[in-house]
């Protein structure tokens, strides 16, 4: 079942031949049959100027970008610290509840 199926030697392709026949004799029709020559314009279109940077920074825009980046960092930092604090408070309260329950369940007669 897991052995490879090898074709008999008479049907196996030789290394120098291909299984795909070559494409010969294909003739493509012309895209246009009107036989005209392309018209030349008397006023040639000027070439486009070389593309420069799209965004130009001024000192004011750099200041705004720096202030915006600082604000984003402060907001994201505040959110992450608050999430960490919430996790720590939750863990501490769960640990305190576990200690209280353990002490209540271990000594039921000492109440």
ZIWOVEN-V797338 format. One record per pair of residues at least 24 apart in sequence whose C-alpha atoms are under 10 Angstrom apart, sorted by the first residue. I is the first residue (numbers start at 0). J is the second residue. D is the distance in whole Angstrom. If there is no record, write none. Layout:
[[I & J & D] [I & J & D]]
This chain:
none
